[in-house]
Amino acid sequence: MDIIKTDTHINFMGQRKLALVISAIILAIGIASLFVRGVNFGLDFTGGTLIEVTYPAAPDLTELRDTLTGAGFDDFTVQTFGTATDIVVRMPADQGDASGADLSTQVLEALSETTPDIDLRRVEFVGPQVGQELAEQGGLALLYAIIGILLYVSFRFQWRFAVGAVAALIHDVLVVVGILSLFQVNFDLTVVAAILAVIGYSLNDTIVVYDRLRENFRVKRKGTPLELCNLSINQMLGRTVMTSLTTLLVLIALFYFGGEIIHAFAFTLIAGVIVGTYSSIFIAGTAAIMLGISKQDLMPVAKEGADQPDQETEVLPERFRRGGA
């Protein structure tokens, strides 16, 4: 039984202008958020101390902040962690000369004055030098991945497809990072790993569509680039949607049941899979069309005296021939 029909005739390219407008709006919001709110870098990159405590009942966060301020602490963050009774206190790396262990003891003593029966769950300490090194290594990992992808697509595809694949990839990364900034998701090393996974997922989806488009350009006698792009996306739609849905089911389960430790990781991947699926359908094909891809760019060079292979003369669906704007 086919869950998704394999002979769909949806005019995706007819909505390409609307898709570009939507992408432009989302990118503008994300970039504005990056400039205004910035990225909520986690302890891995900023350095400092994280103290997690559990209260018997949900405390008032304002009272907790007042308690810590009265104890002489400044420039700290207090927030819930998973449940209302689990509290995380983040201290920057420049909190005097106290070590991570001493600082956690001082914080616990200050909080215990108002609520004696609290439990210390965990303490994490990252020095400023280590945080800086992790930030540099994470940035280099992203840079090396993008350089490798640029080299791969430049050899794998005709240059118009290569540029289209890179454009779709940059679109996906910018949208995902903008979403992380907009929702102030804790940006740590697990999020860097998730972004690397998003890059691979998005590129794979785009390559699948481009491979089918290249094949259709070579074997179908009739059809404009717009019509063949529509045909290719529809032929791969079932595969694309089913892959995305099954991946999302796993990620949603991780998001809700995996615990707060991988919350940001799962959220980033969920956003990345949705954006990557959208871009492989609307952005990748549109980019190739805008760059002027044509049959002449993809037809194999014929050798002298070689017999020319027969080409299909299948008539494209009426909706594809209209190709509407």
NORSULMO-V565448 format. One record per residue. N is the residue number from 1. RES is the residue in one small letter. PHI is phi in degrees with one decimal (none if undefined). PSI is psi in whole degrees, -180 to 180 (999 if undefined). OMEGA is omega as a letter, one per 40 degrees, with the letter a starting at -180 (* if undefined). Layout:
BEGIN
n: [N N]
res: [RES RES]
phi: [PHI PHI]
psi: [PSI PSI]
omega: [OMEGA OMEGA]
END
This chain:
BEGIN
n: [1 2 3 4 5 6 7 8 9 10 11 12 13 14 15 16 17 18 19 20 21 22 23 24 25 26 27 28 29 30 31 32 33 34 35 36 37 38 39 40 41 42 43 44 45 46 47 48 49 50 51 52 53 54 55 56 57 58 59 60 61 62 63 64 65 66 67 68 69 70 71 72 73 74 75 76 77 78 79 80 81 82 83 84 85 86 87 88 89 90 91 92 93 94 95 96 97 98 99 100 101 102 103 104 105 106 107 108 109 110 111 112 113 114 115 116 117 118 119 120 121 122 123 124 125 126 127 128 129 130 131 132 133 134 135 136 137 138 139 140 141 142 143 144 145 146 147 148 149 150 151 152 153 154 155 156 157 158 159 160 161 162 163 164 165 166 167 168 169 170 171 172 173 174 175 176 177 178 179 180 181 182 183 184 185 186 187 188 189 190 191 192 193 194 195 196 197 198 199 200 201 202 203 204 205 206 207 208 209 210 211 212 213 214 215 216 217 218 219 220 221 222 223 224 225 226 227 228 229 230 231 232 233 234 235 236 237 238 239 240 241 242 243 244 245 246 247 248 249 250 251 252 253 254 255 256 257 258 259 260 261 262 263 264 265 266 267 268 269 270 271 272 273 274 275 276 277 278 279 280 281 282 283 284 285 286 287 288 289 290 291 292 293 294 295 296 297 298 299 300 301 302 303 304 305 306 307 308 309 310 311 312 313 314 315 316 317 318 319 320 321 322 323 324 325]
res: [m d i i k t d t h i n f m g q r k l a l v i s a i i l a i g i a s l f v r g v n f g l d f t g g t l i e v t y p a a p d l t e l r d t l t g a g f d d f t v q t f g t a t d i v v r m p a d q g d a s g a d l s t q v l e a l s e t t p d i d l r r v e f v g p q v g q e l a e q g g l a l l y a i i g i l l y v s f r f q w r f a v g a v a a l i h d v l v v v g i l s l f q v n f d l t v v a a i l a v i g y s l n d t i v v y d r l r e n f r v k r k g t p l e l c n l s i n q m l g r t v m t s l t t l l v l i a l f y f g g e i i h a f a f t l i a g v i v g t y s s i f i a g t a a i m l g i s k q d l m p v a k e g a d q p d q e t e v l p e r f r r g g a]
phi: [none -86.6 -71.0 -120.6 -63.1 -97.1 -117.6 -70.9 -130.7 -82.9 -87.2 -63.2 -68.1 -67.9 -106.7 -66.0 -67.5 -63.7 -62.5 -64.9 -65.1 -61.3 -62.6 -62.7 -65.8 -63.8 -63.6 -62.8 -64.5 -64.6 -66.2 -61.6 -64.9 -63.0 -76.8 -85.8 -97.7 74.2 -103.1 -82.4 -64.5 -82.9 -61.6 -58.3 -102.6 -87.2 76.7 129.8 -125.8 -117.4 -121.8 -108.9 -128.2 -119.1 -100.8 -67.2 -141.6 -61.9 -85.8 -88.7 -64.1 -63.7 -65.2 -63.5 -63.2 -63.5 -62.8 -69.0 -64.0 -66.2 -84.8 99.8 -89.9 -143.0 54.2 -120.4 -127.8 -121.9 -154.5 -76.2 -137.5 90.7 -118.0 -69.7 -91.8 -95.8 -119.2 -116.8 -113.8 -109.8 -115.4 -66.8 -74.2 -102.5 -84.2 67.3 -101.0 -71.7 -78.3 -60.3 -67.2 -64.6 -66.1 -64.7 -64.8 -65.0 -65.1 -63.0 -64.9 -65.3 -71.4 -69.4 -64.9 -94.6 -135.5 -64.7 -94.9 -100.3 -113.6 -84.8 -90.7 -161.2 -136.0 -125.5 -133.6 -128.8 -70.0 -61.3 -67.8 -64.3 -60.1 -65.3 -65.2 -63.8 -62.4 -64.8 -67.6 -63.9 -63.8 -65.4 -60.8 -64.2 -63.9 -64.2 -63.2 -67.4 -62.2 -60.8 -66.9 -59.8 -65.3 -64.2 -68.9 -68.0 -89.9 -80.0 -128.5 -60.8 -58.3 -67.4 -65.8 -62.0 -64.6 -62.6 -65.6 -67.0 -61.7 -64.4 -67.0 -62.5 -56.6 -65.6 -64.7 -63.5 -65.1 -64.6 -64.7 -62.7 -65.0 -61.2 -69.6 -62.8 -94.7 51.6 -71.2 -61.7 -94.8 -125.8 -65.4 -65.4 -70.2 -59.9 -61.9 -65.4 -64.9 -61.4 -65.7 -62.9 -59.3 -65.1 -64.1 -62.4 -64.0 -61.0 -61.4 -65.4 -63.6 -60.9 -66.6 -65.4 -60.7 -66.8 -64.1 -62.4 -64.0 -65.7 -60.9 -83.5 -105.6 -104.2 -71.8 -103.6 118.3 -79.5 -54.5 -64.9 -67.4 -68.7 -66.2 -58.8 -60.9 -64.6 -63.5 -66.5 -65.7 -98.7 -62.9 -60.3 -63.7 -64.4 -67.5 -65.5 -61.7 -66.4 -65.0 -66.4 -65.3 -64.1 -59.1 -66.2 -67.5 -65.0 -62.5 -63.8 -63.3 -89.0 -117.3 -83.5 93.6 -68.3 -61.9 -107.5 -59.9 -65.8 -60.2 -66.1 -61.0 -62.2 -68.1 -61.0 -61.6 -66.2 -65.9 -64.1 -66.6 -64.3 -64.6 -60.3 -69.9 -67.3 -87.0 -104.1 -84.0 -61.5 -64.3 -62.2 -62.9 -64.7 -64.3 -64.6 -82.3 83.8 -61.7 -145.5 -61.5 -62.1 -72.1 -115.7 -69.7 -64.9 -70.9 -81.7 -83.6 -65.5 80.8 -82.0 -68.9 -81.2 -68.4 -67.3 -112.8 -67.5 -119.4 -61.3 -81.5 -75.0 -56.2 -56.0 -64.3 -71.4 -67.2 -71.1 59.0 -29.8 -93.8]
psi: [131 117 -40 130 145 -3 39 154 52 132 74 -43 -19 -19 18 -36 -40 -41 -40 -38 -45 -45 -41 -40 -46 -42 -41 -42 -44 -45 -40 -40 -38 -38 -37 -52 -26 -171 136 79 136 -177 -28 -34 -33 -24 161 -163 137 127 122 127 156 130 152 -28 160 121 169 118 -33 -42 -37 -43 -41 -39 -45 -37 -41 -24 1 7 148 166 50 168 132 128 163 159 89 -68 168 -20 -13 121 137 130 124 127 133 168 -11 33 72 -153 5 141 174 -41 -44 -40 -41 -37 -42 -41 -44 -40 -40 -42 -32 -18 -32 -32 97 -35 53 153 136 118 -47 160 131 138 129 123 157 -35 -41 -43 -41 -41 -41 -40 -44 -43 -38 -43 -40 -37 -45 -42 -45 -38 -43 -41 -44 -40 -41 -43 -41 -52 -26 -31 -27 -33 162 149 -31 -40 -40 -46 -40 -41 -41 -40 -44 -37 -46 -40 -47 -45 -44 -41 -45 -45 -37 -39 -42 -40 -41 -41 4 46 138 115 101 -167 -31 -33 -38 -43 -40 -40 -39 -40 -38 -40 -47 -42 -47 -45 -40 -45 -43 -42 -39 -45 -43 -37 -45 -39 -43 -40 -44 -35 -35 -30 -15 124 -40 156 132 165 -37 -43 -42 -31 -44 -46 -44 -44 -41 -37 -32 2 -44 -45 -44 -47 -44 -40 -44 -42 -45 -37 -42 -37 -43 -44 -38 -39 -42 -39 -43 -30 -4 -8 164 -22 -40 18 -51 -37 -50 -40 -44 -43 -38 -48 -41 -41 -43 -48 -40 -40 -44 -45 -35 -26 -46 -41 -45 -50 -42 -40 -43 -40 -44 -29 -2 33 141 171 -38 -28 -24 -9 134 147 125 137 150 133 -6 142 137 131 148 143 152 147 25 133 131 153 149 -39 -35 -36 -28 -41 15 160 999]
omega: [i i i a a a i a a a a a i i a a i i i i i i i i a i i i a a i i i a a a a i a a a a a a a a a a i i i i i i i i a a i a i i i i i i a i i i i i i i i i i i i a a i a a i a i i i i i a a i i a a i a a i a i i i i a i i a a i i i a a i a i a i i i i i i a i i i i i i i i a i i i i i a a i a i i i i i a a i i a a i a a i a i i i i i i a i i a a a i a i i i i i a a i i a a a a i i i i i i i i i i i a a a i i a a i i a i i i i i a i a a a a a i i i i a a i i a a a i i a a a i a a a i a a a i a i i a i i i a a a a i a a a a a i a i i i i i a i i a i i i a i i a a a i i i i i a i i i a i a a a i i i a i a i a i i i i i i i a a a i a a i a i i a i *]
END
